[in-house]
Amino acid sequence: MRRNLDLSGRVIMAEHVVMMLGERIDRVMARALVDAAVSTATSSGRAFKDVVREDRGITTYLKPEELAVALEPSGYLGVADALIDRALAAYRAQKGEQ
């Protein structure tokens, strides 16, 4: 799985970069900056992680060590907590109905 994530150049981590960047700047601007980085990576064939690390619009607000965290898939669960809570609530509701 890690090899596949690395093959994508970590584009899958774009949302995490947006979330971290959005803590520092307007979320709409954060989304626009990251979307532009994804587009550049895709059109140029370069790894997303490399494009992001060189993007001054992003690196102005996120330090290299913060970008490393943002781009690391092993520590990012996204909305997993919310999905688990929703699944448990649905299970409990179904169990209570029977």
N, C-alpha and C positions, 0 to 999 in steps of 0.2 A: 504494500500500500504506500509506504514511504517513497518508493521509487517512482510510482505513478504521480504522486504529489510533486515530486521534484521535476518530473518530466514536464509538468504543466507550467513550470517556472513560478509556481506558487500563486497563480492567478486566483485559485480558490480562496486565497486569504484576502482578497480585495475588500470584502465586507468588513473584516476585522480592522483593516487599515482605515476604512471609512469611519468606523465606530471610534477608534482611537483619535483620529484626526478631528472628528466631530466634537470631541471634548475640548478642543482648543479653538476651533473656528466654526463658523456657521455650517450646519450639516449639509445644506445644499451645495455650498462651496466645496466641502470635503468630498461629497459624492462626485462633483464635476471634476475635481483634480484627480481622483482615483480612476474615474471612468476614462479620462484622457490617458492616464498611464496604462490602463488595460488596452486601450485602442492602439497606443504606440507599441506596446509589447506584441500584440497580436499582428499588427501590420508589418512590423520590422523583423519578427521572428526572435526577438530578444526576450530574455526571461523577465517576467513581471517584477521579480524582486530586484533585478538590476536597474530597471527603468525607474522604479520607485526610489531606490537609493540615490539616484542621480537627479531626481526631480526637485528643484529648489522650492517649488510651491508646496511640496510636502515636507522636505527636510528642514524648512524654516521653522516648522512647528513640531516635528518629531525628531528627536535625537537618534543617532545610529543605534543605540542600545534599545530604544523604544521601537524602532522599525524592526529590529531583530525579533522582538517579542511579537509584534503585529504580524510578522511573516511566518512565525513558527506554528505549524498546524497542530503539534502535539499538545499545546497548552490552550487551544481554543475550542470551546464547546458550542460556540454560537448560541442558539436559542434552545439548546438541549434541555435546560431546566424547565422552561415554559412548556415544551412538548411533553416532558415527563409528567408535569403537573396536570396537563390536559388529559393525557392518557389515563392517569390514575383517577381523575375526577369522573371520566367516562366509565371506567371500570366500576367505581363505587356506585355510580348512578344505576348502572345496569344490574349490579349485584343487589342493590336495594329494591329494584323493581321485581325481582323474581321471587 
